[in-house]
């Protein structure tokens, strides 16, 4: 395990971002084109009482766009990183930030594909996946670290009370970041992949680094998820137990992948609400709040 940990840390340190341009320089409004039409069940959280909108995050090789929401008055607030699903930082992820801000958090979602492509304008899932596959895990970890540093620099985020949550692609990255950042207090991963085939840009999977977990993790999954085998969840449970780490798993019997995505047909209102309540309790119970 130490060798795997050193490998990913080495990649973070050595990855050269300087030769890459930024395809995405500002956030687009609305929902990603690939998810149209938007469901009538879509939750819309207003900005009343909030300071919310696009910001720029300084990173190793320039700036990436991000969406930030927080209460309009007071602070500093406990901070939550929100890691995007494969469709990018579109309206749904921005709404998640506003929901967290309504609960009193400083929530920020950096655009983690900024160098590789603007998936919000793509209509074919194949094109989106081609972009996502080119995003190195080391780049993600570096950009999330930079986002934490930026949040702290604003004077409005209390990064001593730092949490992270993410969805689908972002669920996997939530696990990896919980294995990377020792300053995290808690993490909540929504239907994040746990195992997979390593490659040069994604050299390890969350299950490989369980012994390096830095904070308690809550994993929220659907039993009807065709992309995440139930046996992979059982493998992760066993690995967590063997490593003596803290993680809990909730598997919803009737939910599939993307059950919290209220703008898509995959939405399961009852399980999404229960998961959101569990997220709040998890954060508050582990020092993020």
C-alpha positions in Angstrom: 0.0 0.0 0.0 2.8 2.4 0.8 4.1 1.9 -2.8 0.8 2.8 -4.3 0.5 5.8 -2.1 4.0 7.0 -3.1 3.1 6.4 -6.7 0.1 8.7 -6.7 1.9 11.3 -4.7 4.8 11.2 -7.2 2.4 11.7 -10.0 0.8 14.7 -8.3 4.3 16.2 -7.8 5.6 15.4 -11.3 2.6 15.9 -13.6 3.4 18.8 -15.9 0.3 20.9 -16.5 2.3 23.8 -18.1 2.0 22.6 -21.7 -1.8 22.3 -21.6 -4.1 25.1 -22.5 -7.5 25.6 -20.9 -10.4 24.6 -23.1 -12.9 25.8 -20.5 -12.3 29.3 -19.2 -15.7 30.1 -17.8 -18.7 28.2 -16.6 -21.8 27.9 -18.8 -25.2 28.5 -17.4 -28.0 25.9 -17.5 -27.8 22.2 -17.8 -25.4 20.2 -20.0 -26.7 19.7 -23.5 -26.4 15.9 -23.1 -29.0 15.8 -20.4 -31.8 17.5 -22.3 -34.8 17.5 -21.8 -34.6 18.3 -18.2 -37.1 16.5 -15.9 -40.1 18.3 -14.4 -38.9 17.0 -11.0 -35.8 19.1 -11.2 -35.0 20.8 -7.9 -34.3 24.6 -8.2 -32.6 26.2 -5.2 -32.8 30.0 -5.2 -30.0 32.3 -4.3 -31.9 34.3 -1.6 -29.7 34.9 1.4 -26.7 33.6 -0.5 -23.6 34.9 -2.3 -23.4 32.5 -5.2 -21.8 32.5 -8.7 -18.8 31.8 -10.8 -15.3 32.3 -9.5 -11.7 31.6 -10.7 -9.4 29.3 -8.8 -5.6 29.8 -9.2 -3.9 26.4 -10.0 -0.4 25.3 -10.9 -0.6 26.5 -14.5 -3.2 29.3 -14.6 -6.9 29.4 -13.5 -9.8 27.2 -13.6 -13.5 28.3 -13.4 -15.6 27.2 -10.4 -19.0 27.8 -8.8 -19.1 29.0 -5.2 -22.1 29.5 -2.9 -22.2 30.6 0.7 -24.4 32.5 3.1 -24.4 36.2 2.3 -23.6 37.3 5.8 -21.4 35.9 8.6 -18.6 33.4 8.3 -16.2 31.9 8.1 -18.2 28.8 7.3 -17.4 25.1 7.3 -16.2 24.3 3.7 -17.4 21.6 1.4 -15.7 20.6 -1.9 -18.3 19.5 -4.5 -16.9 17.2 -7.2 -18.8 17.2 -10.4 -20.4 14.3 -12.2 -19.3 13.5 -15.8 -21.5 16.3 -17.2 -19.3 19.0 -15.6 -20.2 21.9 -13.3 -23.5 22.5 -14.9 -26.8 23.7 -13.3 -27.3 20.6 -11.2 -23.9 20.7 -9.5 -24.3 24.5 -9.0 -27.7 23.8 -7.3 -26.0 21.3 -5.0 -23.6 24.1 -4.0 -26.6 26.4 -3.3 -28.3 23.6 -1.2 -25.2 23.3 0.9 -24.9 27.1 1.3 -28.5 27.2 2.5 -27.3 24.8 5.3 -24.6 27.3 6.2 -21.7 25.9 4.2 -19.1 27.5 2.0 -19.5 25.2 -1.0 -17.3 25.2 -4.1 -17.2 23.1 -7.3 -14.1 23.5 -9.4 -14.3 22.7 -13.1 -11.9 19.7 -13.1 -12.0 19.1 -16.9 -11.0 22.7 -17.8 -7.9 21.6 -19.6 -9.4 18.7 -21.5 -12.8 19.9 -22.8 -16.1 21.6 -22.3 -18.5 18.7 -21.8 -21.5 21.0 -21.2 -21.7 21.7 -24.9 -21.5 18.0 -26.0 -24.6 16.0 -26.8 -23.1 12.6 -27.3 -22.1 10.6 -24.2 -19.2 9.0 -26.2 -17.7 12.5 -26.7 -18.0 13.3 -23.0 -16.4 10.0 -22.0 -13.5 10.7 -24.4 -12.8 13.9 -22.5 -13.3 12.4 -19.0 -10.8 9.6 -19.8 -8.1 12.1 -20.5 -8.3 13.8 -17.0 -5.4 12.5 -14.9 -6.1 11.7 -11.2 -3.0 13.6 -10.3 -4.4 16.7 -11.9 -7.7 16.3 -10.0 -5.9 16.0 -6.6 -3.8 19.0 -7.4 -6.7 21.2 -8.5 -8.7 20.2 -5.4 -5.8 21.1 -3.2 -5.6 24.5 -5.0 -9.3 24.9 -4.4 -8.9 24.4 -0.7 -6.1 26.9 -0.6 -8.2 29.4 -2.5 -11.2 28.9 -0.2 -9.1 29.5 2.8 -7.6 32.7 1.3 -11.1 34.2 0.9 -11.4 34.5 4.7 -15.0 33.1 4.3 -14.1 29.4 4.5 -13.0 27.6 7.6 -10.9 24.8 6.1 -10.3 23.3 9.5 -13.8 22.1 9.0 -13.4 20.6 5.5 -15.6 18.1 3.8 -16.0 16.7 0.3 -18.8 15.2 -1.7 -19.1 14.0 -5.3 -21.3 12.2 -7.7 -20.5 9.3 -10.1 -17.1 10.3 -11.6 -16.9 12.7 -8.7 -17.8 9.9 -6.3 -14.7 8.0 -7.3 -12.7 11.2 -6.9 -14.2 11.7 -3.5 -12.8 8.4 -2.3 -9.4 9.2 -3.8 -9.3 12.6 -2.3 -10.2 11.2 1.1 -7.1 9.0 0.7 -5.0 12.0 -0.3 -5.8 15.0 1.9 -5.0 14.7 5.6 -7.0 17.9 6.4 -10.3 16.4 5.5 -12.8 15.7 8.3 -15.4 13.8 6.3 -16.4 12.6 2.8 -19.6 11.5 1.2 -19.3 9.6 -2.1 -22.5 9.2 -4.2 -22.3 6.1 -6.4 -18.6 6.4 -6.9 -16.7 3.6 -8.7 -14.4 1.6 -6.4 -12.5 -0.8 -8.6 -11.4 -0.7 -12.2 -8.6 -1.3 -14.7 -5.6 1.0 -14.0 -3.9 3.0 -16.7 -1.2 5.7 -16.9 -3.6 8.6 -16.0 -5.5 6.6 -13.4 -2.9 4.3 -11.8 -4.9 3.3 -8.7 -8.5 2.8 -7.7 -10.1 3.7 -4.3 -9.9 0.1 -3.1 -6.1 0.1 -3.6 -5.5 2.9 -1.2 -8.0 2.1 1.6 -5.2 1.9 4.2 -4.5 5.6 3.4 -8.0 6.9 4.2 -7.6 10.2 6.0 -11.2 10.7 7.1 -14.5 8.8 7.6 -16.3 8.1 4.3 -20.0 7.6 3.7 -20.7 5.7 0.5 -24.2 6.0 -1.0 -25.1 3.4 -3.7 -28.0 1.8 -5.6 -28.6 -1.9 -5.7 -29.9 -1.5 -9.3 -26.8 0.3 -10.5 -25.6 -1.7 -13.6 -22.3 0.1 -13.6 -21.2 -0.6 -10.1 -21.3 -4.3 -9.2 -22.5 -5.1 -5.7 -19.5 -7.4 -5.2 -17.2 -4.4 -5.6 -19.0 -2.7 -2.7 -18.6 -5.9 -0.6 -14.9 -5.9 -1.5 -14.6 -2.3 -0.4 -16.3 -3.0 2.9 -13.9 -5.9 3.6 -10.9 -3.8 2.7 -12.0 -0.9 4.9 -12.5 -3.3 7.8 -9.2 -5.0 7.3 -7.5 -1.6 7.2 -9.2 -0.5 10.4 -10.6 2.6 8.8 -14.0 4.2 9.2 -16.5 4.0 6.3 -20.2 3.2 6.1 -22.2 2.1 3.1 -25.8 2.6 2.3 -27.2 0.6 -0.6 -30.7 1.5 -1.6 -32.6 -1.5 -2.9 -34.7 0.3 -5.5 -32.1 2.9 -6.7 -30.0 2.8 -9.8 -27.0 4.9 -10.8 -27.5 8.7 -10.6 -30.4 8.4 -8.1 -29.7 11.8 -6.8 -29.8 13.5 -10.2 -33.2 15.1 -10.0 -33.0 16.4 -13.5 -32.8 12.9 -15.1 -35.1 9.9 -15.3 -32.7 8.0 -12.9 -33.9 10.2 -10.0 -35.3 8.3 -7.0 -36.9 11.0 -4.8 -37.2 9.0 -1.6 -33.7 7.6 -1.7 -32.2 11.0 -2.8 -33.9 12.7 0.2 -32.7 10.0 2.6 -29.1 10.3 1.2 -29.1 14.1 1.5 -30.2 13.7 5.1 -27.5 11.2 5.8 -24.9 13.5 4.2 -25.9 16.3 6.6 -25.7 14.0 9.6 -22.4 12.5 8.5 -20.8 16.0 8.1 -22.1 17.3 11.4 -21.1 14.1 13.1 -17.5 14.3 11.9 -16.7 18.0 12.4 -17.9 19.6 9.2 -20.5 22.0 10.4 
